[in-house]
Amino acid sequence: MDTPTKPSLLRRLLGSITGSRPGDPPRAAIRDARRTVWLCHGLLSERGDVSGARLAREALTAYQGLEESALGVFFDLLIKEFSPDPQEVARAADAYRVDPSQSNLIRLQRVVEPRRQELFRRLNMVPGATAVLLEMRRRVLKQLVERPHWVGIDADLAHLFNSWFNRGFLVLQKIDWRTSAMVLES
């Protein structure tokens, strides 16, 4: 019968010095995830199209380069740093409750929308980004049972995909022998 092994005294001492515990992600993973989130913050603060596209490409490349242990840290940081401020939401909701005017409703809608949605919109400026965002959602969905606090990321991506991919964007064309070989092959 196998018994779970207890970390050695040396490993426990090192963990107490570095502040890490068994099961914590490696410091390199935390560093890489934080760098990626830093790029995401930069992307949201950027106003220009050219520099925004460059930052979006850089952030997506950094995300795709994250190792498995860094992905959890990255998604946790997305929740922590890109969610609406609860106090601001409460103030806007109270203002709307007292005075249900259109301006109060617009303010409430603005403060309720997570900054993640704007982040995902800006990331999507890069060619091929939609596929990366779909893969990101797949990874989130795969871990949702163990990490239910990621549900906000899933909801944001699902909301955006529903608006990006709707029937109004479909174009029906007749396919015949004059259609390009690439389409016929597919």
URPEUR-V164797 format. One record per residue. N is the residue number from 1. RES is the residue in three letters. OMEGA is omega as a letter, one per 40 degrees, with the letter a starting at -180 (* if undefined). NEAR is the number of other ideal C-beta (glycine too) atoms within 12 Angstrom. Layout:
{{N RES OMEGA NEAR} {N RES OMEGA NEAR}}
//
This chain:
{{1 MET i 3} {2 ASP i 4} {3 THR i 5} {4 PRO a 7} {5 THR i 8} {6 LYS i 9} {7 PRO a 17} {8 SER i 11} {9 LEU a 10} {10 LEU i 10} {11 ARG i 16} {12 ARG i 15} {13 LEU i 12} {14 LEU i 15} {15 GLY i 18} {16 SER i 14} {17 ILE a 10} {18 THR a 15} {19 GLY a 10} {20 SER i 20} {21 ARG i 13} {22 PRO a 17} {23 GLY i 10} {24 ASP i 17} {25 PRO i 26} {26 PRO a 19} {27 ARG i 17} {28 ALA i 18} {29 ALA i 25} {30 ILE i 26} {31 ARG a 21} {32 ASP i 29} {33 ALA i 33} {34 ARG i 25} {35 ARG i 25} {36 THR i 36} {37 VAL i 32} {38 TRP i 21} {39 LEU i 32} {40 CYS i 34} {41 HIS i 23} {42 GLY i 22} {43 LEU a 38} {44 LEU a 27} {45 SER a 17} {46 GLU a 24} {47 ARG a 12} {48 GLY i 14} {49 ASP a 14} {50 VAL i 12} {51 SER i 17} {52 GLY i 27} {53 ALA i 21} {54 ARG i 20} {55 LEU i 30} {56 ALA i 35} {57 ARG i 25} {58 GLU i 26} {59 ALA i 38} {60 LEU i 33} {61 THR i 21} {62 ALA i 29} {63 TYR a 36} {64 GLN i 25} {65 GLY a 21} {66 LEU i 34} {67 GLU a 21} {68 GLU a 18} {69 SER a 21} {70 ALA a 29} {71 LEU i 32} {72 GLY i 30} {73 VAL i 31} {74 PHE a 42} {75 PHE i 41} {76 ASP i 27} {77 LEU i 34} {78 LEU i 41} {79 ILE a 27} {80 LYS a 21} {81 GLU a 25} {82 PHE i 29} {83 SER i 27} {84 PRO i 26} {85 ASP a 18} {86 PRO i 13} {87 GLN i 11} {88 GLU i 19} {89 VAL i 21} {90 ALA i 16} {91 ARG a 19} {92 ALA i 28} {93 ALA i 22} {94 ASP i 17} {95 ALA i 20} {96 TYR i 23} {97 ARG i 14} {98 VAL a 12} {99 ASP a 15} {100 PRO i 16} {101 SER i 14} {102 GLN i 11} {103 SER i 14} {104 ASN i 20} {105 LEU i 18} {106 ILE i 16} {107 ARG i 22} {108 LEU i 26} {109 GLN a 17} {110 ARG a 20} {111 VAL i 25} {112 VAL a 26} {113 GLU i 27} {114 PRO i 31} {115 ARG i 30} {116 ARG a 39} {117 GLN i 32} {118 GLU i 26} {119 LEU a 40} {120 PHE i 42} {121 ARG a 27} {122 ARG i 36} {123 LEU a 42} {124 ASN i 31} {125 MET a 29} {126 VAL i 27} {127 PRO i 13} {128 GLY a 17} {129 ALA a 28} {130 THR i 22} {131 ALA i 17} {132 VAL i 28} {133 LEU i 36} {134 LEU i 23} {135 GLU i 20} {136 MET i 37} {137 ARG i 29} {138 ARG i 19} {139 ARG i 27} {140 VAL a 34} {141 LEU a 22} {142 LYS a 18} {143 GLN a 23} {144 LEU i 21} {145 VAL a 12} {146 GLU a 12} {147 ARG a 23} {148 PRO i 16} {149 HIS i 21} {150 TRP a 31} {151 VAL i 22} {152 GLY i 30} {153 ILE i 39} {154 ASP a 32} {155 ALA i 26} {156 ASP i 34} {157 LEU i 37} {158 ALA i 25} {159 HIS a 22} {160 LEU i 30} {161 PHE i 24} {162 ASN i 16} {163 SER a 16} {164 TRP a 19} {165 PHE i 17} {166 ASN a 10} {167 ARG a 8} {168 GLY i 9} {169 PHE a 11} {170 LEU i 8} {171 VAL i 7} {172 LEU i 7} {173 GLN i 10} {174 LYS i 9} {175 ILE i 14} {176 ASP a 9} {177 TRP i 9} {178 ARG i 10} {179 THR a 13} {180 SER a 12} {181 ALA a 10} {182 MET i 8} {183 VAL i 13} {184 LEU i 11} {185 GLU a 8} {186 SER * 8}}
//
